[in-house]
Amino acid sequence: MTQSVPLEAAEAIVADATSVTGVAGMHSGQFGEVALLYPGTRVRGLRLTDSRLEVHLVCDYAAGEDLYRVAEKVRAAASQHVDLPVDVFFGDAQ
């Protein structure tokens, strides 16, 4: 059974993730396919599978942060909003 993520939780995850030092933004995939869809809007950079939430990011390479630590901070922040395992992906860097 696929779970859902309420819009408010998805927006909070994006806000928390993009506030982490080392994150330049959300990554929506090559063709915008990484997004949660809601009536009248979409939340880019998040993908829900049957059992996991994926958070896709753009790395701020100039920040000089360890990407493992960045991913762990984002994972911890996202986990506060959902009851699912969270996977973090870096889709691009700037």
VOGU-567043 format. One record per residue: x, y, z of N, C-alpha, C in turn. Coordinates in steps of 0.02 Angstrom, whole numbers, plus 50000, padded with zeros to 5 digits. Atoms other than C-alpha are relative to their C-alpha. Example, Ala and Ser with C-alpha at 12.3 -4.5 7.8 and 13.67 -1.06 7.14 Angstrom:
// VOGU-567043
500454994150000506154977550390500455006050000;499584994149997506844994750357499615005550037;
// end
This chain:
// VOGU-567043
500424994150000500005000050000500445006250000;499624993850004500695016849950499745005050051;500194994849952500695029850087499975006749964;500024993450029500395048150056500375004850047;499684994749962501275063850112499565006249994;500414993950005500145078650155500405005849971;499674994250031500535094650060500395004050051;499654996049949500995103850220500664996650021;499395003649981502255090250266500515000449943;499544999650057503005090350090500325006949996;499724993250001503215109150095500485001150057;499564999449942503995108050268500664996349988;499395003850017505225094850207500445004149953;499624995950047505755106050063500315005950037;499744994249962505955121050180500584997950045;499475002449956506985110850303500624997949960;499435002550041508055102650168500405005849970;499654994550033508465118950080500335004750050;499684995849950508955127050245500664996950025;499395003449979510365114350271500595002949960;499404997550034512085121550232500284994449956;499765004950048512725112750077499474998149949;500555001350047511035111949990499845006449963;500154994150041510775123949846499275000349980;500705000350018509005118249808499764992949989;500295006650015507865104049759500144998449927;499875002350069508185093749602499384996149977;500635003150023506645089049501500114995049944;499885004950052507495077049382500115003349933;499844997350066507965079149200499395003149966;500604997650034506175081549142499455002250049;500494998049950505335087149303499604994350029;500385005949979504815069449344500044998650075;499955001049927505355070349527499595005450035;500454995249967503885078749611499414996250029;500635002449973502415075149722499455004649973;500544996350031500795080449638499415000850047;500584998449959499365088949729499525004049956;500464996150041497795097249663500255007249992;499804993250015498365113249579500735001750012;499294998449987500205111749628500414993650001;499535005549993501735100749638500565002250045;499424998649957503165099449761500594996549968;499435002650037504765097349663500544997250047;499445002849963506195086449723499824994450048;500215005649957505175073549819499664994749957;500325005750035504665056249758499824994950053;500255005049954503625043549852499954993349965;500075006850026503825024949820499544996350048;500445003949956502845010949902500225000250072;499765000749932503965010950053500505005350022;499484995249984505135026050049499835006949971;500034993250027505225044850024500695001749974;499374997850030506585050949907500025007650001;499894992850001507285068449929500585001349952;499504998750051508235074549775500245007250005;499714993549985509425089149800500505002349948;499444997050034510615100949714500495002050054;499474998749951512245101749811500305006949989;499624993850003513055118449851500734998350011;499315002449996514815112849813500465005250032;499584994749972515565129749862499975000350076;500064999949927514955127350041500534995750033;499475004249974516295114150063499784995050053;500265004749950515175102850167500104992849978;499965007250012515395084050181499304997749979;500665001950026513975076850075499664994650043;500315004949956513715062250194499655003550059;500314996349945513375074550335499405004049977;500574996350028512255085150224499414995349992;500545004950010511255069750177499704997850066;500255002149934511115064450359499565005550032;500414994449973510475081750411499335000449964;500624999750039509195081750270499564994150019;500385006049981508665063950313499675000950068;500284998949933508435068450496499445005149999;500524994950004507445084050453499374997349967;500585002750036506305075050330499644994850043;500305005349959506025060650452499545002850055;500454996949950505195072850573499305001049972;500654998450032503775075150446499654993849972;500305006150028503485057350382500194993950040;499885006349965503395039950452500264994849950;499715004250052504405032550309500765000550002;499284999250010506235028750277500125005449947;499854994550046507035043550186500674998649967;499395000650039508315041950047500165006949971;499794993550025509325057149995500444998949938;499635000550062509985059249817500255007049981;499734993850027511115072849747499984999449924;500095000450072510575075749567500425004949961;499614994950034511675090649528500415003750053;499604995849955512955102549602500115006749967;499834993450026513315120949584500485003550045;
// end
